[in-house]
Amino acid sequence: MATKKPENTVETKEPKVNVMRAQDYGVVYADGVRTSMSLYDIKLTFVVNERLPNDDILITEIVTVAMSPQHMKDFVASMNLNVERYEKEFMTLQDTSDWKADSLENRLTGKTKRQLKA
């Protein structure tokens, strides 16, 4: 016996997803990121840190990405999931949460506060 669909049922079709790259699309590398926020957005400014021959440090800002706080929260959750997948597939990454975030010397040398005190 065939089942009847209720008369008020509306069938919906999944939309086709098209991906298009902007003319100025590019891939960039960054070894640092600075964050800032306001009531309406959170911004990530991706940078490259470089030690100059005279031992000065040059910070080159590459791009700033601004998102709504809700979008940023979803983005962070997605990034955490991707890092977990990376660690399962390749290797466990070092926990750098104890690095002194405001010290360029620490970030450039890769030494933690404990290592710098020794």
Phi and psi in degrees as a GROMACS rama.xvg file:
@    title "Ramachandran Plot"
@    xaxis  label "Phi"
@    yaxis  label "Psi"
@TYPE xy
-74.3098  142.197  ALA-2
-90.5227  141.897  THR-3
-96.6752  139.221  LYS-4
-79.8087  142.885  LYS-5
-58.3792  145.008  PRO-6
-66.1452  -24.4227  GLU-7
-91.5819  10.6274  ASN-8
-80.362  133.956  THR-9
-114.773  124.69  VAL-10
-82.8292  133.32  GLU-11
-114.606  145.888  THR-12
-104.154  135.16  LYS-13
-64.7375  134.96  GLU-14
-70.3537  147.544  PRO-15
-78.6421  132.459  LYS-16
-98.6961  123.491  VAL-17
-111.904  135.772  ASN-18
-114.557  129.457  VAL-19
-131.016  138.517  MET-20
-93.7829  138.712  ARG-21
-66.2979  155.588  ALA-22
-59.3747  -34.1888  GLN-23
-96.5459  19.3408  ASP-24
-58.6564  141.839  TYR-25
-159.698  165.022  GLY-26
-107.721  132.639  VAL-27
-124.003  156.033  VAL-28
-111.427  138.648  TYR-29
-137.87  142.302  ALA-30
-113.454  13.0676  ASP-31
-160.099  161.137  GLY-32
-147.737  138.211  VAL-33
-113.421  145.99  ARG-34
-118.936  150.496  THR-35
-147.93  159.576  SER-36
-150.648  159.396  MET-37
-136.616  -175.926  SER-38
-59.3145  -32.7691  LEU-39
-104.438  -15.2408  TYR-40
-153.702  161.928  ASP-41
-122.732  132.553  ILE-42
-115.047  139.176  LYS-43
-113.974  120.307  LEU-44
-107.712  112.834  THR-45
-86.4687  135.277  PHE-46
-133.952  163.322  VAL-47
-121.107  126.715  VAL-48
-97.4252  135.048  ASN-49
-139.568  132.293  GLU-50
-87.8797  126.41  ARG-51
-84.8989  162.732  LEU-52
-55.289  -29.8211  PRO-53
-88.0308  12.097  ASN-54
73.5771  3.87127  ASP-55
-70.2225  164.505  ASP-56
-117.379  131.481  ILE-57
-108.77  125.243  LEU-58
-109.556  116.577  ILE-59
-104.608  118.801  THR-60
-77.3388  127.148  GLU-61
-94.5186  -52.0903  ILE-62
-161.515  150.002  VAL-63
-114.45  131.938  THR-64
-114.883  125.137  VAL-65
-110.767  136.015  ALA-66
-137.397  156.906  MET-67
-67.0681  154.318  SER-68
-55.1264  -40.3412  PRO-69
-65.8024  -42.8102  GLN-70
-62.7306  -40.6959  HIS-71
-62.5447  -41.7284  MET-72
-61.311  -43.4594  LYS-73
-64.9761  -39.4176  ASP-74
-61.9699  -46.0124  PHE-75
-62.0331  -41.8957  VAL-76
-61.7874  -41.5014  ALA-77
-65.074  -42.0712  SER-78
-65.1901  -40.6701  MET-79
-60.9006  -41.1538  ASN-80
-62.8693  -41.9979  LEU-81
-67.0887  -36.6387  ASN-82
-66.0881  -41.7955  VAL-83
-59.2543  -43.9694  GLU-84
-63.3734  -42.1121  ARG-85
-58.7395  -47.8652  TYR-86
-64.4764  -34.777  GLU-87
-69.2235  -37.8171  LYS-88
-84.2461  -35.5928  GLU-89
-114.742  -68.1602  PHE-90
-167.09  157.384  MET-91
-75.3831  134.155  THR-92
-90.1658  151.202  LEU-93
-67.8749  136.906  GLN-94
-80.1603  114.149  ASP-95
-106.802  18.3726  THR-96
-65.4072  -17.2149  SER-97
-93.8255  6.6187  ASP-98
-70.103  146.239  TRP-99
-76.6342  104.54  LYS-100
-64.2728  -29.5192  ALA-101
-91.4919  9.89785  ASP-102
-109.736  111.142  SER-103
-61.8203  -36.4901  LEU-104
-58.5769  -43.7194  GLU-105
-63.5479  -44.3937  ASN-106
-66.6538  -37.3841  ARG-107
-74.8085  -33.8157  LEU-108
-89.8135  -19.0774  THR-109
76.3491  20.091  GLY-110
-99.6448  141.067  LYS-111
-83.2752  170.834  THR-112
-56.0414  -42.7848  LYS-113
-62.9098  -40.5245  ARG-114
-67.51  -35.5776  GLN-115
-70.4453  -31.1778  LEU-116
-72.4323  -27.7761  LYS-117
